[in-house]
Amino acid sequence: MTCPIQLGAIGTSLEVTVVDCDGAVIPLNSATIKTIHLKGPDGAVLVSKTAELVTDGSDGKMHYVTLANDLNASGKWKIQGFVELPIGTWSTTIGMFVVADNLA
């Protein structure tokens, strides 16, 4: 079970791994564009954030660290990564995560 992220969380790492259709990791070392798309619970707004590599890129992992007002609604959010490399472009499968309400 994944723990929910609290509403308004700052400094939370939202991570995706880029793989090909066979499940093999796509190294991101030479990626010219690294983006993470987020869609809130209402589904109306798509926000694109510049992603950073988690390590050296060989593991296909990239992430975005949340800032103030990024996670501004509680509920189920969607996340998808996109990269552009000299050999092609890839999008990750769409993932989901939960943003939970706070008492105050």
C-alpha positions in Angstrom: 0.0 0.0 0.0 1.2 3.5 -0.9 0.8 6.2 1.7 -1.2 9.2 0.5 0.5 12.5 0.0 -1.0 15.3 2.2 -2.7 18.3 0.6 -0.2 21.2 0.0 2.9 19.0 0.5 6.1 20.7 -0.4 9.3 18.8 -1.1 7.6 15.5 -2.1 9.4 13.6 -4.9 7.1 12.4 -7.7 9.0 9.8 -9.6 8.5 7.9 -12.8 10.6 5.3 -14.7 10.8 5.3 -18.4 10.6 1.9 -20.1 10.0 0.6 -23.6 7.1 -1.7 -24.6 9.1 -4.7 -23.5 9.7 -3.3 -20.0 13.4 -2.5 -20.6 14.6 0.7 -19.0 15.3 3.6 -21.3 18.5 5.3 -20.2 17.9 9.0 -19.8 21.5 10.2 -19.9 21.1 12.0 -23.2 17.5 13.2 -22.8 17.0 16.7 -24.1 13.6 17.0 -22.6 12.4 15.5 -19.4 8.8 16.4 -18.3 6.3 15.1 -15.8 2.7 15.8 -16.5 0.2 16.0 -13.6 -3.5 16.1 -13.8 -5.6 16.9 -10.6 -8.7 15.1 -9.4 -11.1 17.3 -11.3 -9.3 16.3 -14.6 -9.6 19.8 -16.0 -6.0 21.0 -15.7 -2.9 19.4 -17.0 0.3 20.8 -15.5 3.7 20.1 -17.0 6.8 20.2 -14.8 10.5 19.9 -15.8 11.9 16.7 -14.3 15.4 16.0 -13.1 17.2 12.7 -13.1 17.1 10.7 -9.9 20.6 9.2 -10.3 22.8 9.3 -13.4 19.9 8.4 -15.8 21.0 4.8 -16.5 18.1 3.5 -14.4 15.4 5.4 -16.4 14.2 7.3 -13.3 13.3 10.9 -13.2 11.4 13.0 -10.7 9.8 16.3 -9.9 9.9 17.8 -6.3 6.7 19.6 -5.4 6.6 23.3 -4.6 4.0 25.4 -2.9 0.5 25.2 -4.5 1.4 22.2 -6.7 -0.8 19.7 -4.9 -3.7 22.0 -4.3 -6.6 19.5 -4.4 -7.3 16.3 -2.5 -8.3 13.2 -4.4 -6.8 10.9 -7.1 -4.1 12.6 -9.3 -2.7 11.2 -12.5 1.0 11.4 -13.4 2.9 10.6 -16.7 6.5 11.1 -17.7 7.7 12.2 -21.2 11.2 12.3 -22.5 12.9 13.2 -25.8 16.2 11.6 -26.7 18.3 11.7 -29.9 16.9 8.3 -30.8 13.2 9.0 -30.1 10.5 10.0 -27.6 8.8 8.1 -24.9 5.8 8.6 -22.5 5.4 6.4 -19.4 2.1 4.7 -18.6 -0.2 6.9 -16.7 0.1 6.4 -12.9 -2.0 7.5 -10.0 -1.4 8.8 -6.6 -3.7 10.1 -3.8 -3.5 13.5 -2.2 -5.3 13.4 1.2 -7.0 16.2 3.1 -5.5 17.8 6.3 -7.5 18.5 9.5 -6.4 22.2 9.5 
